[in-house]
Structures are given as structure tokens and as C-alpha cells.
Amino acid sequence: NAIYFKIGKIYYAHGMYKEALPHLKKVTDDYPKSAQALAALEMVLESQNKLDDHEGLEKSASTYLLIPEYKKNAGKMLNDVLIDMKLKKVKSSIGDLQKKGDYGEIGKAYQQFALANPNMEIADKVLYNSAVNYEKGKKIYEAIRMYKLFSEKHPKHKLRKDAILQLAVLYERLLEFSKAAFWYRKIQQDYPKSTDAPSALYNAGVINDGVGDKDQALTHYIAY
């Protein structure tokens, strides 16, 4: 296995990735417990990436995860590769949908990807993008569901306040005033020092006043 690794490494070092792969795969496939196995695995994945062989890269990562030594010592890296490949597919489909202006379907694509991969590092960004695109595509209830999910799953995220504000705005747009007032109040409760807090509290008061809840409206006006 040391000879296969040495030959593969030489080809790899000279950018001859296609020639390197058979030798490096011999090491990863036949000698997973060897000292060179992990280094060979990394070079296999990088070679396939350099060759833009996304299908082969996804297949390799999936196959290596079935091997105990690689799952234990390189599991995170392999899962990251799989997520990256899936994200590339999602972005490709989103590119086509953007040309059509189908933002509702873009929101759905982001939603499905986020829910299928909840532990990925960019889960927060994907989930928020789902909500934004649903809103842009006038899929209001779907947008609300995603903004809520985002605010629940990422309580310390810098965009959480914006998500809560959008919830208030969307419920107000739907004429569901009690729910709109709830989310306006939440801005003031969760982010009392933010620049949005006073106007959010005032908006909650206006809504309560409009639906006849004078006591609650007065409370908000006094706090404002």
C-alpha cells in the first residue's frame, strides 16, 4: 500500500489528478487501516473536486462513510462533502427557478434542504432564505412558518429580530391583528434596547386600539 500511496501522491502533487486516483483509491479501498489511508482519502476527494467530478465525489463520500475507520476518523468531513454536493444541486435548481421568477418554489427548495440537513453549519442561512423567498413569492403562510421556525431554532442569531418583525408585518397584512400585536410586543420584550423596539411597541398599541382593546393599547402607549 505504501507504493500505491507514493505513486498516487506524486501524480497528485503534479496536478495529474486523473492519474492519481486509481493509486490513491487502491489505498483507501483495500487498506483502510493503514497509516496512509486518511491522507489518501483526502487526496481522492480533492482530486475528484479538482476534476469537477461531482457525481464521483458524492459517491466516494457515501461509500467511505460505510467503512468504520473512515466514519470514525473522517465522518464530519465526509458528511460536509455530501451536504456541499446537495447544496450545489439545490443552487442549480434555484438558478433555473430564479430565471422564471418562481420565488415560492425557491422557498420550498430551501425549506426542504434545511429540514433534511438540520445540523449543517449553514442551516440558519438556508432556513432564513426559505422564509424570505416564500414571502417574495407571496406564499405568506409558508413564510410565517419558516420565520417562526428560524426564530425558534436560532434564538441568538443576529437576524432573529428581523424574522420576528416580519412575523408581525405579515400577520398585520393578513389582518390577524392579535397575532401581529403579539409579535410587535415580542420585539420590545426580547430586544428592548434595539432601535425597532419603540416603534414596535407603538404599533402594538395602535393595533390593540384598533381592535377595541383599549386597556392593552394604553399600556403600550404609556410604555412607549
Number of C-alpha atoms within 10 A of each C-alpha: 16 13 10 17 21 16 15 26 21 14 18 20 11 9 13 16 23 16 15 25 23 14 21 29 21 17 26 24 15 11 14 19 14 13 12 18 24 18 14 26 24 15 21 26 22 16 22 19 17 14 14 11 13 20 11 14 22 21 12 19 23 15 14 19 19 11 14 13 16 22 17 10 12 17 18 13 15 24 17 14 20 19 18 15 16 16 16 13 13 16 15 11 14 21 13 12 16 12 9 9 14 16 22 22 19 27 27 20 20 25 23 15 18 22 12 12 15 14 10 14 11 11 21 20 13 24 24 25 23 30 31 24 24 28 22 17 18 13 18 21 16 20 28 22 14 24 27 18 16 25 20 11 15 13 12 10 13 9 16 21 21 15 25 24 21 22 26 28 18 20 20 18 12 13 11 13 20 17 19 26 25 18 24 29 25 20 25 22 12 14 13 15 11 11 10 16 22 20 14 23 28 21 21 28 26 20 24 23 17 12 11 11 14 15 12 15 23 15 13 21 17 10 11 15
